[in-house]
Amino acid sequence: MTSTTLDTNITTLTAQHLINGQWLGSADTERMNPARPGELAALSPSGTAEDVDAAITAAAAAQPGWAALPAPSRGGILIAAGNLLIERQAAIAEDLVREEGKTLAEAKGEVKRASDVLRFFGSLGWAATGEVLPSGLPDTTITTRREALGVVGLITPWNFPIAIPAWKSAPALISGNTVIIKPAELTPLSATHLARALQDAGLPAGVFNVVHGKGRVVGDALARDPRIAGLSFTGSTKVGLGLQEILNARRARVQLEMGGKNGVLVLDDADPGKAAQVVAAGAFGLTGQACTATSRVYVTPGIRAAFLEALVAEAAAYSTGDGLSEGTRMGAVVSRQQFEQDQAAVRTAVERGATLLHGSYDGDPSGALFFPAAVLTDLPFDDAAVTEEIFGPVVAVLEVPDYEAGLAAINDSRYGLTAGICTDSLALATDFAARAQAGVVKVNRPTAGLDLNVPFGGVKDSSTNTFREQGRSALDFFTWGKTVYTGV
């Protein structure tokens, strides 16, 4: 067992709560490396409702002073924290690989993304946040301004364990809120690195607090506490809708980003090799463990055979292995539970008559959680592998007679996060962008992968479809508007 030590002599094997600027809690929960059976990746404490209460108390006390700090000063701290993440990128990325399983290249990219997010929102400390508007009354000026909600809670998932905490925290902090974050139990170190960077950049005590633990304990306490003015959640649809009920009951603000069953339509006029690359990148990158991952593909008859041949070749190129090893293109599945879910999805689809063109549902003899890229075909449109989220490197390919049938199939889902089309027709691409029932539409691009400066969110059961994450629009959730009339 080894641990990673930063230049600041921080040993990062053990995570703790961060409450009012103090690192607290005895680590009692083991997190094992999914790629190396028997290797300990991290230790973290099991938070209680009392820990949540202490964190909220600290955040409430710190919030007025933080909000009173000029926005450029708040922004400067975020930018400094972003710079620290880049300085520590190598060590953070290695810890991320060990606790989550993705490849080192993916982990480094994620740390870079978190850094960029902090610097982007930090720069908004110098941006205008209101307007000056004309009044119908004489000698009167109207201005608008945005006010912080106060204390906000964040519940984040394991699949992007430093990027998602960053893109939720940064708009909350630049807006003058204080934060309590509950990271995923499987990935405690990544949130610890983010907290360390913010603390070392000069964030005052109590402004950013971390409480580890189970969602049914820590998350529930956050949602029910009347001092939490808003809660932003990324995770499963079932849990998200339950949180929404709790928050709505006390009229607190809630933001949900949940599941996805993202479809791509491949038309006859597309290049089959390029379309296969687009689908494979969306389906197998990040081990398929992204809410935006491609999991169902509809192809028209003229391209079906060539596309399937190219997609199988692409799937074969996604070699699985330890994310820290050279040559690994697809890292481990995050947990035994998720691995068994992937296995069951493929095995039962085959038992129902599906054809498995590539992949397997057998486990690795070593016990490592490696799951090869799976390509399924010959399924009915209502098969569970086509309709239910798997959250692994599994894609189902189905034939549709034409564009209209394909568009209808894309939209025939309870989810509406991302959708894609592969075509050389500008007219059809434009029509698809207008009619696809998804919050993000990709044309000749993988469904996974997002720019940080543009809005992100879904419709249907993928989101509350109210406030969007990322870009300047992310500030809307964490602020409320005020209109001021001034007479002279």
N, C-alpha and C positions, 0 to 999 in steps of 0.2 A: 504494500500500500504506500502510495506516495501522495504528497500534497504539493500544491503550487504556491510559490511565494512571490509576491510582487516586490518591486523595488522599495516599496514602503514597508516591507517586512510583514505583510498581511498574509497569513496562512489561510487559504480559502477552502480547505476541505470541510470545515465546519461552518455552517450558517447559524446565525442567531437572529432574534427579533431586534429591530431597531426602534426604540421607543424613547422619544424626547432626547434624541442624540446619544443614547446609551445602548450598547450591544448587550442583550440580556437573553436568558433562557438556556437551559441545559439541553443539549442535543440528545434526543432519544430515538430518532427515526433514521434508519439507514436507507440510503439510496444506492443501489448497486449499478455498476456499469452494464448496460444492456448488451454491449459487444464483447465483454470479457467476464464470463461467469465467475462469480466468487470475488470480484474486485470491487471494493467499496469506492463509490464515486463521491458521496457527500453524506454529511450528517446534518440534521436540522431538528429544531424543537417542535413540540406539539402545542400550538397555541390554545389558549382558553378564552372564554368570554371575558374573563378579568383582564387578560392581556389586551384584548380589543378595547375594553373600556379605558384602560390606561393610555393606549395610543390615541384614542379619540379625545380624551381629556387634554393630552399634550398638544394635539393638533388644534383644538379649539382655542387653547391659550396662545398659541403661536400665530394664529391666522390674522388677527388685526395688524400686528406688526409687519408680517410678511406682505399683506395687501397694501400697507402704507408705504412700503419701500418703492421707490420709483421703478416703473416697468423696465427701463434700461438697466438698472442695477440687478433686477431679477434675471433679465436676459443674459447679463454678463456671467452670472453663476451657471446658467444652463450651458452656455458656450464653453466655459472652462471645464465643466463636467464632460462635455462631448470630446474635448481635446484629451482629457485624461483617459477616456475609453480607448482612443486611438493609441495612446502611448502604451496602454496595457493590453492591446488587442490580442497579441499572441497568447498570453497566459489566460485571458478570459475565454478565448475561443477553445483552447484545450480543455478547460473545465466544462465548457458548454458541450463539447463532444462527449466527454465522459459521462455526463449526467443525462443527456438527451439522446445521443446516438447518431446525430447527423454527421456529415463529413466535415473535415477541417475547413475545406474551402467554403462550404455553406456556413459554418460557424463564424469564420472570419468576416464573411459578407454580412452576417447578421449583426455582429459587433459594429461594423462600419455603418450599417443602417441605423443602429441605435445612436451612434455618435452624430450622424447627420441629422437625425430627428431632433436631438437636443440643440444642435446648432441652428437648425431652421427655426424652431420655436423661440430660441433665445434671440434671434435676430428680430423677431416680431415685437420685442420690447421697445424697439425704436419706431414701430409702425403706428399709424393712426388707428384708434379704436372707436371713433365716433364721427358724427357728421355735424355740420352747421347748416341749418335749413331755414328757408324764409318763413315768415309768419304772416297771416292775414291781418294781424293787429298792428297798429302803428307803434313805432319805437320798441319793438319786441324782437328778440333773437331767440331762436330755438336751437338747442344742441342735444345730441344724444350721447350716451356713454354706456359702457358695459361694466357691470359690477360682478365680482366673484360670488359664487354660490356660498362659499364658506369652507366647510370640511367635506371632502369627498372620499368615497371608497372606490377602490379598483380591485377587481378580481380577474386574474390573468391566467392563461393556459400554459401548457408545457411545450407546445410545438415551436413557438418563437419566444423563448423565455427571457430574452433581454430586449428584443425589438418591440414587442407589444407592451411590456411595462413602460418602455421609454415613450412610445407614441401615445399612451394614455396619460402618463405623468407630466410630460412636457407642456401640453396645452393647459393642463390643470394648474401647474405651477406658474407659468408665465401670466396667467389670468389672475393670480393672487390667492388661489385656493391653497389649503394645506391638504395633505394626502395620507391615507392609510391604504397600503396595498397588501393584498393576500396573494402571494405567488402560488403557482402550482406546486404540490407536494413533491412531484418528481424532479423538479428543477430549482432547488433552493439557491444554488450558488450564483446563477445568472442574475437573479434579483439582488443578491448581496453585492455583486460587482457594481451594479447600477447605483445602489445606495451608497457604496463606498465612494464612488466617483462624485456623486452629488455632495456628500459630506465633505470630502477633501477639497471640493471646489468652493466651499464656504457657505453652504446652505445652513441656515440657522437651525438649532435644535427644535424638534417638534414639527417642522414644516413637512418632512417626508418620513413616514414611519412604515415599518414592515412587520407584519405579524404572520408567521408561518403556521401551518396546521391544516386540518380538514375543513372542507367547504361547509359541511353541515354544522360545524362549530364556529369557525372564524367568519366564514362568509355569511352565515345566518345572523350572527351577532352584528356584523356590519350593516346588513340590510335592515334590521329591526331597530337600530339605535336612532332616536329622533334627531340627534345632532348631525347625522349624515344627511347632507342636503342633496346629494346626488351620488349615484353608483353606476359605474361603467363596468360591464361584464363581457368577457369573451369566453365562450365554452359551448357546451351542448345546449340544444334547443330545450330539452326537458328542464334542465336546471335554470336556464335563463327565464323561461316563462314562469317558473315558480318564484324567482326573485322579483319578476315584474309585478306579480300579485301582491307581494309584501310591500314593495315600494309604492305602488299605486294606492294601496289602502291608507297610506299616510301622506299621499300627494307629494312625495319626494320625486325628484327627477331620476329617470333610469334610462340607460343606454345599453342595448344588447346587440352583440354580434355573435351569431350562433352557427348552425350547421349549413352545409351545402351539399348538393349533388349535381355538380357542374357539368354541363353538356357542351359538346362541340359538334357542329354540323360540317361535314366534309363533302363538298360538291364535286361533280365530275370535272369541272374546269380547273380544279386545284392541281398543283404538282403533288403526286402521291408521296414522294420522298420528303418534301418540305412539310407537308401536312403531318406525316408521321413524326417528324422531329418536333413539331409544335405540340402534338398530342402527348408524346413521350415526355417532353420536358414538363408539361403540366401534370401528367399522371404519376411519373416516377421520381422526379426531382423532390428533394426533401423527404424521401421515402414515402411519398404520397400523403404525408401527414400535414396537410394544409387544408384549411376550410375552403380555399379557392382551387384545390386540385381538380384536374379533369378525371371524371370517373365514369362517364358514359359518352359514347361517340355514335353519331348517326351518319351513315355514308350512303350516297346514292349509288345505283347499280353499276354505272360505268367505271367507277374508280375503286369499287370495293376490293377486288382481288389484289390489285397493285398496292393499295393502301395497307391492307392486312399484311402482305408480305413485307413491306417496308417497316411497319410497326413492330412486327415480331423481331426483325433485325435490330431495331432500335432497343427493344426490351432486352435483347441478349447482351447489348453493350453496357447495360446498367449493372455492372458487377457489384455484388454485395460484399460487405466486409466491415472491419473496424474502421471507423471514421478517421482515426489517426494514422492509418496505414496508407502508403502510397498505392495508387492504382484503384482504390475504392471509389466507386462512383455513386453508390447508394449505401447509406449507413444502416445501422440497426433500427429495428422497430423499438419504440420507446419503452415498452413494458410487456411482461408476459400476458397480461390481460388483453392488451391491444393486439399482440401477436396471435393469440387464440381467436380473437375476433376476425382478423384477416384470414386465418386458416379456415374458420367456419364458413366465412362468406364464399370462399372459392370452392371448398369441398361440397357444400350443399348446393351450390349452383351446378356443379358437375353432376351431382346425384340427381338433379332435376332435369338433366339432359343437355346442359351447356357443353360446348367444346372448349377445352383449355388449350389454346394455341402456344402459349409460353407460360412458364412458371410452374410452381408446385405448391402444395399445401403441407408438405412434410417439414418437420423441424430440422434444424442443424444438429448433427450428432454431438457437437461440443456443448450444446445448450445455449449458445449465443443466439440472440434474437434476430437472425438474418432471414429475410423473406424476399424471394426473388420476384421481379416484376411479373405480374400476371396479366395476360390478355385473354379475355373470355369472348365467345361469340355464340351464335345460335341460341339466343335467349329470347323469351317473349318480353314484350315491352313492360309488362307488369311484374316481372321477376324481381325478387327482393334485391338481387345484385344490381338491378337497374334503378330501383326506386329508393333504397335505403342507404344512408351514408355508411361507408365502410371505414374510411380514414386510414387507408393503406395504399400500397402501390398496386392497385387492382383497377383495370379499366374494362368495361363491357362495350363491345362494338356491335351495332345493330344496323340493318339495312332499311332505308326508307326510299319510296319511289321517286320523290322529287323534293324541291326546295320547300314547298308549302307543308308537306307532310313532316319534313325534318324540323321546321320551325315549330309546328304544333307539338312535336315530340319533346323538343327542348323546353317548351313552356308547360308541358304536362308534368309538373313536379310541385310538391309542397314547398320546395326551396327556390330561392331566386337570388343567389349571391353573384356568381359570375357565369357567363356564357360566351361561347366562341364560335366563329365560323372561319373556314378555310375556303377561299374562293378568289378568282381573279376578276370577278364581276363587281365593279363599283356600285352598280345599281342594287344588286342583291345584298352587298355588304351594308349599304346605307339603309335598305329596308330592314335588314336583320337588326341593326343597331336601334332602329325606331321601335320594332315590335317585340324584340326579345324581352321577356319578363325577368330581368336581372339588374342588379344595381351596378354591375361592371360588365361591359361588353368588350371582347377582344376580337379583332379581325386579323387573321394570320399571325396571331401571337398566342403563347400559352395562357391558359386561364389563370395560372398562378403567377405571382409577381406583380408588385404595385409600386407606383411612384409615391414618394412621401408628401409631395406638395399638392396632391389632388384629393378630392373627397373619396371615401371608401365606405361602402355599406351595401346591404342587400334589401330584398323585399320578401314578402310572404314569411315563412317560418325561419328565414335566415337572419332576421333583424327586427327591431322595433320600427324600422323605416321612418325614423324621426330625425334625430341628430346624427350626422355623419362623422366618421373618424378621419383623421389625417388632413393635411392641408389647412388653410386658414379656417375652413368651416369647422374644424375640430374645436375651435374656441367657443362656438355657439353653445355646446352642451354645458360647458363649465362656467358660463356667465349668464346674467339676465340683463335685459335692456331697461334703460331709464331715459326719459325725455324731460328736458329742463327748459322752461320758459323764463327768459330774463328780460325785464322791462328797464328802460333807461329814462 
